[in-house]
């Protein structure tokens, strides 16, 4: 095989290059027949002896031997042209690099007549062309029409269309005019929140945009019209503004549950003798101490404790994402340390009393191969546990499928299930859980046994401001004719940290199982996000 770099040499017949060679260009002759034309960038038009034959990469298997004029064209790039000679019983592979056709654009940006002087208002433009943003007013651009966008805080946005000429230096004069002061996009990150939640889960954030320099103030009043919180905002030096509130008064006193009115006042900076421009926005927010946001186990496709679902759900709009990994002997079908199962899960509450949970379990084995399972639960809450009424009650509909076996490593029973999670709050930090469940199962994760199984699970949940901990236990009862067999008995202990001010969740767990004469133990770690 001969390899020929694209320089003016006579080899393999006639080879001429009418455009300057570029590093990386190559011609390669190999056994076979035909012609292959490649280019960088690809999708360049290929002309052979003046006739367009297609786009690169192009392969022509049945091209006769002889001499050919090959030309490559692509908008915005310099044309490349070569002469080649194709011999009998040889295949010619050509690779050419096309150089961009460029021109230079220089922007002259200045203040329009009558604009405030630099000591009153700075002019620091951001220039965006072809998706590239920079402060340098000099651009090297491909030939053709290009949109130029100039932004500067406190100034009207300027947009121009410029045709870039090849190898030319063009200047564009742009006059920037002061923008009228405005405030837009005022919104709350949480219209209802519980200040007792940890870190960022226990605050709401006010955000808005302004068009220019200024300052402002936020006032919050209670239902009686009393001012309970005030904060000065600014000075504004950029478009996006935000400030957070933790549900306390100005002196740090926790405020009671109720609806509060938020008044956001902004005012432009004085630029001349005219009066400053004022803008305002009003919003309402509710403090609700029953709105608890804290992480639960969801790797088994149902939220709660590791082996027991709970009736607690996230508030509407909140979500939790988790990734977990187990080690040890986590299922009766496996040997100790023969795999490292992991799970990815999501729980989300689209409505006030409804939560959806989904999980993917994957078990890769050290000796090769893997099995997987996935499932989900739709849980509706009938009654929320509160201080005055400690009973919580929900109903869950679940479905889980897996490659093989009747139990995933993360403790999820395979099949279609109907559960009735209950909890009883003992004070503010402790809850007892109990969940009976009916399960229609099959070896491949679909119900093929008309007789359902019964599952009974329960546990203990401890809830604090920055961690939750729990113990859970689950047993399974299999009905066969007039007899009843016992399935695996499983237990787990877990703790989940969500330290402020972040919304990250870190978890540790350990547990064991007993089935017939077999037993095993396992541990696990996890990381996630809750909001």
C-alpha positions as CSV (number, residue, x, y, z in Angstrom):
1,X,0.0,0.0,0.0
2,X,1.4,3.4,-1.0
3,X,0.6,6.6,1.0
4,X,0.9,9.9,-0.8
5,X,0.8,13.3,0.9
6,X,-0.8,16.1,-1.1
7,X,2.2,17.9,-2.5
8,X,3.0,18.6,-6.2
9,X,4.5,15.2,-7.1
10,X,4.0,12.9,-10.0
11,X,3.1,9.5,-8.7
12,X,0.4,7.0,-9.6
13,X,-0.1,8.8,-12.9
14,X,-0.8,12.5,-12.7
15,X,-1.4,14.2,-9.3
16,X,-1.7,18.0,-9.2
17,X,-3.1,20.3,-6.6
18,X,-4.4,23.7,-7.7
19,X,-5.1,24.9,-4.1
20,X,-2.5,25.2,-1.4
21,X,-2.1,21.9,0.5
22,X,-3.2,21.9,4.1
23,X,-1.7,19.9,6.9
24,X,-3.8,16.7,7.3
25,X,-4.6,16.4,3.6
26,X,-3.9,12.9,2.2
27,X,-4.3,10.5,-0.7
28,X,-4.0,6.8,-0.1
29,X,-4.0,4.1,-2.8
30,X,-5.0,0.6,-1.7
31,X,-6.0,-2.6,-3.4
32,X,-9.5,-2.7,-4.8
33,X,-11.2,-0.3,-7.1
34,X,-13.2,2.9,-6.9
35,X,-12.8,6.4,-5.4
36,X,-13.5,7.6,-1.9
37,X,-13.6,11.4,-1.1
38,X,-13.7,12.7,2.4
39,X,-13.5,16.2,3.8
40,X,-13.3,18.3,6.9
41,X,-15.9,19.6,7.4
42,X,-18.1,16.9,5.9
43,X,-21.2,17.4,3.8
44,X,-19.1,19.3,1.1
45,X,-20.3,19.1,-2.5
46,X,-18.1,16.9,-4.7
47,X,-17.7,17.8,-8.4
48,X,-16.0,15.3,-10.7
49,X,-15.0,16.7,-14.1
50,X,-17.5,19.5,-13.5
51,X,-20.5,17.3,-12.6
52,X,-21.9,17.2,-9.1
53,X,-21.8,13.7,-7.7
54,X,-22.9,14.0,-4.1
55,X,-21.7,15.1,-0.6
56,X,-18.7,14.0,1.4
57,X,-18.1,11.3,2.5
58,X,-18.6,10.0,-1.0
59,X,-17.8,6.5,-2.3
60,X,-17.9,5.6,-6.0
61,X,-17.3,1.9,-6.6
62,X,-17.5,1.7,-10.4
63,X,-15.4,4.6,-11.6
64,X,-13.3,3.8,-14.7
65,X,-9.5,4.3,-14.7
66,X,-8.3,7.6,-15.9
67,X,-7.6,11.2,-14.9
68,X,-10.2,13.2,-13.0
69,X,-10.7,16.8,-11.9
70,X,-12.1,16.7,-8.4
71,X,-13.5,19.9,-6.8
72,X,-15.0,20.4,-3.3
73,X,-17.3,23.3,-2.4
74,X,-19.0,24.3,0.8
75,X,-20.6,27.6,1.8
76,X,-18.3,29.6,3.9
77,X,-15.2,27.6,3.0
78,X,-12.5,28.0,0.4
79,X,-12.8,25.7,-2.7
80,X,-10.4,22.8,-3.0
81,X,-9.5,21.3,-6.3
82,X,-7.1,18.5,-7.3
83,X,-6.3,16.3,-10.4
84,X,-5.9,12.6,-9.8
85,X,-5.2,9.5,-11.9
86,X,-7.0,6.3,-11.0
87,X,-5.3,3.1,-12.1
88,X,-6.7,-0.3,-12.8
89,X,-7.2,-2.5,-9.8
90,X,-6.6,0.3,-7.3
91,X,-8.8,2.2,-4.9
92,X,-8.0,5.9,-4.3
93,X,-9.0,7.4,-0.9
94,X,-8.8,11.2,-0.7
95,X,-9.1,13.4,2.4
96,X,-9.0,17.2,2.1
97,X,-9.4,19.9,4.7
98,X,-11.4,23.0,3.6
99,X,-10.4,26.3,5.2
100,X,-13.0,28.8,6.3
101,X,-13.3,32.0,4.3
102,X,-13.1,34.7,6.9
103,X,-13.4,38.4,7.3
104,X,-12.8,40.8,10.2
105,X,-15.5,42.9,11.9
106,X,-14.6,45.7,14.3
107,X,-17.3,47.3,16.4
108,X,-17.1,51.0,17.4
109,X,-19.5,51.2,20.4
110,X,-20.3,54.6,21.9
111,X,-22.9,56.5,23.8
112,X,-25.7,58.2,21.9
113,X,-25.9,61.9,22.2
114,X,-27.5,63.0,25.5
115,X,-26.6,59.8,27.4
116,X,-25.3,59.9,31.0
117,X,-21.6,60.4,31.3
118,X,-19.3,57.4,32.4
119,X,-19.2,58.7,36.0
120,X,-23.0,58.4,36.1
121,X,-23.5,55.1,34.3
122,X,-20.9,52.7,33.0
123,X,-21.1,51.2,29.5
124,X,-19.7,47.6,29.6
125,X,-21.1,45.9,26.5
126,X,-21.4,42.2,25.9
127,X,-21.2,41.3,22.2
128,X,-22.7,38.1,20.8
129,X,-22.1,36.9,17.2
130,X,-22.7,33.4,16.0
131,X,-23.4,32.2,19.6
132,X,-20.0,33.5,20.8
133,X,-20.2,36.2,23.5
134,X,-17.2,38.4,24.3
135,X,-16.3,41.9,25.4
136,X,-13.6,42.3,22.7
137,X,-15.1,44.3,19.8
138,X,-12.9,42.5,17.2
139,X,-14.4,39.4,15.5
140,X,-13.0,37.1,12.9
141,X,-16.1,35.7,11.1
142,X,-17.1,33.4,8.2
143,X,-18.2,35.2,5.1
144,X,-22.0,35.8,4.9
145,X,-24.7,37.6,6.8
146,X,-24.1,37.6,10.6
147,X,-26.4,38.9,13.4
148,X,-24.6,41.1,15.9
149,X,-26.2,41.5,19.4
150,X,-24.9,44.1,21.8
151,X,-26.1,44.2,25.4
152,X,-25.1,46.4,28.3
153,X,-26.7,46.8,31.7
154,X,-28.8,50.0,31.8
155,X,-28.8,50.4,28.0
156,X,-31.1,49.4,25.2
157,X,-30.2,46.2,23.4
158,X,-28.8,46.8,19.8
159,X,-29.1,44.2,17.1
160,X,-27.5,44.6,13.6
161,X,-27.1,42.4,10.6
162,X,-23.7,42.6,8.8
163,X,-22.5,40.9,5.6
164,X,-18.9,39.7,6.2
165,X,-16.6,40.1,3.1
166,X,-13.7,37.7,2.4
167,X,-10.3,39.0,3.7
168,X,-11.8,42.4,4.4
169,X,-11.8,44.6,7.5
170,X,-15.2,46.1,8.2
171,X,-16.2,48.6,10.9
172,X,-19.7,48.9,12.4
173,X,-20.6,52.0,14.4
174,X,-23.1,51.3,17.2
175,X,-24.7,54.0,19.4
176,X,-26.1,52.7,22.7
177,X,-29.1,54.5,24.2
178,X,-30.1,54.4,27.9
179,X,-32.9,52.0,28.6
180,X,-36.1,53.0,30.4
181,X,-36.1,51.5,33.9
182,X,-38.3,48.5,34.3
183,X,-38.8,45.5,36.5
184,X,-40.1,42.2,35.1
185,X,-40.4,38.5,35.9
186,X,-41.1,38.8,39.7
187,X,-41.7,35.4,41.1
188,X,-41.3,33.1,44.1
189,X,-39.4,29.8,44.2
190,X,-42.0,28.5,46.7
191,X,-45.4,30.1,47.1
192,X,-45.9,27.9,50.2
193,X,-43.1,26.7,52.4
194,X,-42.2,25.5,55.9
195,X,-39.3,27.3,57.6
196,X,-38.7,24.2,59.8
197,X,-37.4,22.3,56.7
198,X,-33.7,22.0,56.4
199,X,-31.5,24.6,54.5
200,X,-32.8,25.7,51.1
201,X,-35.9,23.5,51.6
202,X,-37.0,25.9,54.4
203,X,-36.7,29.2,52.5
204,X,-38.4,30.9,49.5
205,X,-36.5,33.0,47.0
206,X,-37.8,36.1,45.4
207,X,-36.3,36.7,41.9
208,X,-36.9,39.5,39.4
209,X,-35.1,41.3,36.5
210,X,-34.3,45.0,36.2
211,X,-33.2,46.9,33.1
212,X,-30.8,49.3,34.7
213,X,-29.1,50.6,37.9
214,X,-31.2,51.3,40.9
215,X,-32.2,49.9,44.3
216,X,-35.3,48.5,46.0
217,X,-36.9,47.2,49.1
218,X,-39.1,44.2,50.0
219,X,-41.9,44.5,52.6
220,X,-43.8,41.6,54.0
221,X,-47.0,42.1,55.9
222,X,-49.3,39.6,57.7
223,X,-53.0,39.1,57.3
224,X,-53.7,42.0,59.7
225,X,-51.5,44.4,57.6
226,X,-48.7,44.6,60.1
227,X,-45.2,44.9,58.6
228,X,-43.3,41.8,59.8
229,X,-40.2,41.8,57.6
230,X,-38.4,44.4,55.5
231,X,-35.1,44.3,53.6
232,X,-33.3,46.8,51.4
233,X,-32.2,45.5,47.9
234,X,-29.4,46.7,45.6
235,X,-27.7,48.6,44.3
236,X,-28.5,46.8,41.1
237,X,-25.5,46.1,38.9
238,X,-26.8,43.4,36.6
239,X,-30.1,42.3,35.2
240,X,-31.0,39.3,37.4
241,X,-31.8,39.9,41.1
242,X,-32.8,37.6,43.9
243,X,-33.2,37.5,47.7
244,X,-34.2,34.7,50.1
245,X,-36.6,34.7,53.1
246,X,-36.6,32.1,55.9
247,X,-40.1,32.8,57.3
248,X,-38.9,34.9,60.2
249,X,-39.5,38.5,61.1
250,X,-36.9,41.2,60.8
251,X,-35.7,40.5,64.3
252,X,-35.4,36.8,63.7
253,X,-38.6,35.6,65.4
254,X,-40.3,32.6,63.7
255,X,-43.6,33.7,62.2
256,X,-46.8,31.7,62.6
257,X,-48.7,29.8,59.8
258,X,-50.7,32.0,57.6
259,X,-50.8,34.0,54.4
260,X,-48.4,36.9,53.9
261,X,-48.4,39.8,51.4
262,X,-45.1,40.6,49.6
263,X,-44.6,44.1,48.2
264,X,-41.5,44.5,46.0
265,X,-40.5,48.1,45.4
266,X,-37.8,49.1,42.9
267,X,-36.5,52.6,41.9
268,X,-34.1,53.7,39.2
269,X,-30.8,55.4,39.8
270,X,-30.8,59.2,39.5
271,X,-29.2,60.0,36.2
272,X,-30.3,63.7,35.8
273,X,-32.7,66.2,37.4
274,X,-35.8,64.2,36.6
275,X,-37.5,62.1,39.3
276,X,-36.5,58.4,39.6
277,X,-38.7,55.8,38.0
278,X,-40.5,53.5,40.4
279,X,-41.8,50.0,39.7
280,X,-43.6,47.6,42.1
281,X,-44.9,44.0,42.2
282,X,-47.2,42.2,44.7
283,X,-47.2,38.5,45.6
284,X,-48.7,36.4,48.3
285,X,-46.9,33.6,50.2
286,X,-48.1,31.1,52.8
287,X,-46.2,29.6,55.7
288,X,-47.4,26.1,56.3
289,X,-45.7,24.0,59.1
290,X,-47.4,20.8,57.8
291,X,-45.4,21.0,54.6
292,X,-42.5,18.7,55.5
293,X,-39.8,18.1,52.9
294,X,-37.4,15.3,53.9
295,X,-35.8,12.4,52.0
296,X,-37.1,8.8,52.1
297,X,-35.9,5.6,50.5
298,X,-37.1,5.2,46.9
299,X,-34.6,2.7,45.4
300,X,-37.2,-0.1,45.7
301,X,-39.7,1.9,43.5
302,X,-41.9,2.9,46.5
303,X,-41.1,5.8,48.9
304,X,-40.7,5.2,52.6
305,X,-38.4,3.1,54.6
306,X,-36.1,0.6,52.8
307,X,-38.5,-2.3,53.4
308,X,-41.7,-0.5,54.2
309,X,-43.7,2.1,52.3
310,X,-44.9,5.2,54.2
311,X,-48.0,7.4,53.7
312,X,-45.8,10.5,53.7
313,X,-45.4,12.3,50.3
314,X,-43.5,15.3,49.0
315,X,-45.4,18.7,48.7
316,X,-46.6,19.5,45.2
317,X,-43.8,20.5,42.9
318,X,-41.0,18.9,45.0
319,X,-38.8,16.0,43.9
320,X,-36.1,13.7,45.1
321,X,-33.4,12.0,42.9
322,X,-31.3,9.2,44.3
323,X,-28.5,6.9,43.3
324,X,-27.6,3.9,45.6
325,X,-25.2,1.0,45.6
326,X,-25.3,-2.2,47.7
327,X,-22.5,-4.6,48.7
328,X,-22.5,-8.0,50.4
329,X,-25.1,-10.7,49.9
330,X,-28.2,-8.8,49.1
331,X,-30.5,-11.5,47.7
332,X,-31.0,-15.2,48.1
333,X,-30.1,-15.8,44.5
334,X,-26.6,-14.4,44.8
335,X,-23.3,-15.2,46.5
336,X,-21.5,-12.8,48.8
337,X,-19.6,-10.2,46.9
338,X,-20.5,-11.6,43.4
339,X,-22.0,-8.3,42.3
340,X,-22.5,-4.6,43.2
341,X,-26.1,-3.8,42.6
342,X,-27.0,-0.1,42.1
343,X,-30.3,1.8,41.7
344,X,-31.4,5.2,40.3
345,X,-34.7,6.5,41.5
346,X,-37.0,9.5,41.3
347,X,-40.0,10.6,43.4
348,X,-42.1,13.5,42.4
349,X,-45.3,15.1,43.5
350,X,-47.3,16.6,40.7
351,X,-50.5,17.2,42.8
352,X,-51.2,18.1,46.4
353,X,-52.0,14.5,47.6
354,X,-50.4,12.4,44.8
355,X,-46.8,11.2,44.5
356,X,-45.1,9.1,41.8
357,X,-42.0,7.0,42.3
358,X,-39.9,5.2,39.7
359,X,-36.7,3.2,40.1
360,X,-34.2,1.3,37.9
361,X,-32.2,-1.5,39.6
362,X,-29.2,-3.0,37.8
363,X,-27.0,-5.8,39.1
364,X,-23.7,-6.3,37.2
365,X,-21.8,-9.5,38.1
366,X,-18.1,-9.6,38.6
367,X,-17.8,-12.7,36.3
368,X,-19.7,-10.9,33.5
369,X,-23.3,-10.3,32.6
370,X,-26.0,-8.3,34.4
371,X,-29.7,-8.4,35.3
372,X,-32.0,-5.4,35.6
373,X,-35.3,-4.4,36.9
374,X,-37.6,-1.4,36.9
375,X,-40.8,-0.4,38.6
376,X,-43.0,2.4,39.8
377,X,-45.6,3.3,42.4
378,X,-48.5,5.8,42.3
379,X,-49.4,6.8,45.8
380,X,-52.4,8.8,46.9
381,X,-52.8,10.2,50.4
382,X,-56.2,10.0,52.1
383,X,-55.1,11.5,55.4
384,X,-52.0,13.4,56.4
385,X,-50.5,13.0,59.8
386,X,-50.6,16.3,61.8
387,X,-49.9,17.3,65.4
388,X,-53.7,17.3,66.2
389,X,-54.4,14.1,64.2
390,X,-51.3,11.8,64.2
391,X,-52.7,9.1,61.8
392,X,-51.5,9.1,58.2
393,X,-53.1,6.9,55.6
394,X,-52.4,6.3,51.9
395,X,-52.9,3.8,49.1
396,X,-50.2,2.7,46.6
397,X,-50.5,0.9,43.3
398,X,-47.2,-0.5,42.1
399,X,-45.7,-2.6,39.4
400,X,-42.2,-4.1,39.2
401,X,-40.5,-6.1,36.5
402,X,-37.0,-7.8,36.6
403,X,-34.9,-10.1,34.4
404,X,-35.0,-13.1,36.7
405,X,-35.9,-14.2,40.2
406,X,-38.8,-12.9,42.4
407,X,-36.9,-10.4,44.5
408,X,-34.6,-7.5,43.4
409,X,-31.5,-6.7,45.4
410,X,-33.2,-3.6,46.7
411,X,-36.0,-5.5,48.3
412,X,-38.8,-4.9,45.8
413,X,-41.2,-7.7,45.4
414,X,-41.8,-8.3,41.6
415,X,-45.3,-8.1,40.2
416,X,-48.3,-5.9,40.6
417,X,-49.2,-4.8,44.1
418,X,-51.8,-2.9,46.2
419,X,-50.6,-1.5,49.5
420,X,-52.2,0.5,52.3
421,X,-49.4,2.4,54.2
422,X,-50.3,3.7,57.6
423,X,-48.3,5.8,60.1
424,X,-48.8,7.1,63.6
425,X,-46.8,10.1,64.7
426,X,-45.4,10.1,68.2
427,X,-44.5,13.7,68.8
428,X,-42.7,15.8,66.1
429,X,-39.8,13.5,65.5
430,X,-41.0,9.9,65.7
431,X,-43.4,7.9,63.5
432,X,-44.5,4.2,63.6
433,X,-45.3,2.6,60.2
434,X,-47.3,-0.4,59.2
435,X,-48.2,-1.4,55.6
436,X,-50.2,-4.5,54.5
437,X,-49.9,-5.3,50.8
438,X,-51.4,-7.8,48.3
439,X,-49.0,-8.9,45.6
440,X,-49.8,-10.7,42.3
441,X,-46.4,-12.0,41.2
442,X,-44.6,-14.2,38.7
443,X,-41.1,-15.3,38.0
444,X,-40.7,-12.8,35.3
445,X,-42.4,-9.9,37.0
446,X,-45.9,-10.2,35.6
447,X,-48.8,-11.8,37.4
448,X,-49.1,-15.4,36.4
449,X,-50.4,-16.8,39.7
450,X,-54.1,-16.2,40.4
451,X,-53.5,-16.5,44.1
452,X,-52.0,-13.3,45.5
453,X,-49.3,-13.2,48.1
454,X,-49.6,-11.1,51.3
455,X,-46.8,-8.8,52.5
456,X,-46.6,-7.2,55.8
457,X,-44.1,-4.5,56.5
458,X,-43.5,-1.9,59.2
459,X,-40.9,0.2,60.8
460,X,-39.8,3.2,62.8
461,X,-38.9,6.6,61.3
462,X,-37.0,9.3,63.1
463,X,-37.1,12.8,61.5
464,X,-34.8,15.7,62.4
465,X,-34.0,19.0,60.8
466,X,-31.0,17.6,58.8
467,X,-31.3,13.8,58.9
468,X,-33.8,11.0,58.9
469,X,-33.2,7.5,60.2
470,X,-35.3,4.4,60.3
471,X,-35.7,0.7,60.9
472,X,-37.9,-1.5,58.7
473,X,-39.0,-5.1,58.6
474,X,-40.9,-7.1,56.0
475,X,-42.3,-10.6,55.8
476,X,-44.0,-12.4,52.9
477,X,-46.8,-15.0,53.0
478,X,-47.4,-17.4,50.0
479,X,-50.7,-19.1,49.8
480,X,-50.8,-22.5,48.0
481,X,-54.1,-24.4,48.2
482,X,-54.9,-24.9,51.8
483,X,-51.3,-24.3,53.0
484,X,-49.3,-21.1,53.6
485,X,-45.5,-20.8,53.1
486,X,-43.3,-18.1,54.4
487,X,-41.2,-16.0,52.0
488,X,-38.1,-14.1,52.9
489,X,-37.9,-12.1,56.1
490,X,-36.0,-8.9,55.6
491,X,-34.8,-6.1,57.9
492,X,-32.8,-2.9,57.3
493,X,-31.5,0.2,59.2
494,X,-30.8,3.4,57.3
495,X,-29.9,7.0,57.9
496,X,-30.1,9.9,55.4
497,X,-28.3,13.3,55.9
498,X,-29.4,16.4,54.1
499,X,-27.2,19.1,55.7
500,X,-28.0,22.8,55.1
501,X,-27.6,24.9,53.2
502,X,-27.4,22.5,50.3
503,X,-30.1,20.2,49.1
504,X,-27.8,17.2,48.7
505,X,-28.8,13.9,50.4
506,X,-26.2,11.3,51.7
507,X,-27.3,7.9,52.9
508,X,-26.0,4.8,54.6
509,X,-27.9,1.6,55.1
510,X,-27.4,-2.0,56.3
511,X,-29.6,-5.0,56.6
512,X,-30.1,-8.7,56.4
513,X,-32.5,-11.4,55.2
514,X,-33.5,-14.9,56.1
515,X,-35.2,-17.4,53.7
516,X,-35.5,-21.1,54.5
517,X,-32.0,-22.1,55.6
518,X,-30.2,-19.2,53.9
519,X,-29.2,-15.9,55.3
520,X,-27.2,-12.9,54.4
521,X,-26.3,-9.4,55.1
522,X,-25.6,-6.3,53.1
523,X,-24.7,-2.6,53.3
524,X,-25.1,0.3,51.0
525,X,-24.3,4.0,50.3
526,X,-26.2,6.6,48.3
527,X,-26.2,10.2,47.2
528,X,-29.1,12.3,45.9
529,X,-30.8,15.6,45.6
530,X,-34.1,16.8,47.2
531,X,-35.9,20.0,46.4
